[in-house]
Amino acid sequence: MKLKKHSGVMLTWTAVIHTVVGIIVYWEQIIDIANGGFINAIEPQLHANRAAAFWFLLFGLLLFMLARLMSWLIQVMGVDLPKFVGVHLLVLSLIGVLLLPVSGFWLVIPQAVIVMRK
């Protein structure tokens, strides 16, 4: 399938959009973290919004790393992605959709299906 060749690129764009949205939504918390000196600036019991910002942005970076690895495997190494990558993306997305229906997790579901197809 032609789309499967571009699955890493599609996931890269998803990660970029996720991170940009996180920066916009959590801008105040990011400023608070910076003003707190970064080190030990997030105490979950005191700063739940800062912790949410941290995990949102960290997830975006991890998603970006996975996407770049997928692109490298497909485009540079000429490897067909194993089906389990798509399965894991699908499970992660479905959990996200169930717990947070108004979210970007919906974007990853079709990408996961593309990766799982032969």
C-alpha positions in Angstrom: 0.0 0.0 0.0 1.4 3.3 -1.0 0.2 5.2 2.1 2.1 2.8 4.3 5.3 4.2 2.8 4.4 7.6 4.2 3.2 6.5 7.6 6.2 7.9 9.4 5.7 11.3 7.7 2.0 11.3 8.6 2.8 10.5 12.2 5.6 13.2 12.2 3.0 15.8 11.2 0.6 14.5 13.9 3.4 14.9 16.5 4.2 18.4 15.3 0.5 19.5 15.4 0.2 17.9 18.8 3.2 19.8 20.1 2.2 23.1 18.6 -1.3 22.7 20.1 0.3 21.9 23.4 2.4 25.0 23.3 -0.6 27.1 22.6 -2.9 25.5 25.1 -0.3 25.3 27.9 1.5 28.6 27.2 0.9 29.9 30.7 2.0 26.7 32.4 5.2 26.7 30.3 5.9 30.3 31.4 5.3 29.2 35.0 7.7 26.3 34.6 10.3 28.6 33.1 9.8 31.2 35.9 10.1 28.4 38.4 13.6 27.7 37.1 12.7 24.4 35.3 14.4 22.3 37.9 11.8 20.8 40.3 9.3 23.3 38.9 6.6 20.7 38.6 5.3 19.3 41.9 2.2 17.3 40.8 0.3 17.8 44.0 0.8 21.6 43.8 1.0 22.2 40.0 -1.5 19.8 38.3 -1.7 22.1 35.2 2.1 22.2 34.9 2.2 18.4 35.1 -0.4 18.2 32.4 1.6 20.5 30.2 4.7 18.5 30.8 3.1 15.2 29.9 1.3 16.6 26.9 4.5 18.1 25.5 6.6 15.0 26.4 4.1 12.8 24.6 4.4 15.0 21.5 8.2 14.6 21.6 8.0 10.8 22.1 5.5 10.6 19.2 7.9 12.6 17.1 10.8 10.3 17.9 8.7 7.2 17.0 7.6 8.9 13.8 11.2 9.7 12.8 12.2 6.1 13.5 9.4 4.8 11.4 10.4 7.1 8.5 14.0 6.1 8.8 13.2 2.4 8.8 10.9 2.7 5.8 12.8 5.2 3.7 16.5 4.7 4.6 16.6 1.0 5.6 13.9 -0.1 3.2 12.1 -2.1 6.0 8.4 -2.8 6.1 7.1 -1.8 9.5 6.0 -4.8 11.6 2.3 -5.1 12.2 2.7 -4.8 15.9 3.7 -1.1 15.5 0.3 -0.4 14.1 -1.4 -2.6 16.7 0.3 -0.6 19.5 -0.6 2.7 17.9 -4.2 1.5 17.6 -4.4 0.3 21.2 -2.9 3.6 22.4 -5.3 5.6 20.3 -8.4 3.7 21.4 -7.4 4.1 25.1 -6.9 7.8 24.5 -10.3 8.1 22.7 -12.1 6.3 25.4 -10.6 8.4 28.2 -10.5 11.7 26.3 -12.9 11.6 23.4 -12.4 15.3 22.5 -8.8 15.0 21.6 -6.4 14.3 18.7 -6.2 10.6 19.4 -8.7 10.2 16.6 -6.0 11.3 14.2 -3.8 8.3 15.0 -6.5 5.6 14.4 -6.4 5.7 10.6 -2.6 5.9 10.7 -2.5 2.8 12.9 -4.7 0.9 10.4 -2.5 1.9 7.5 0.6 0.5 9.4 -1.2 -2.7 10.2 -2.2 -3.4 6.5 -0.1 -5.5 4.3 
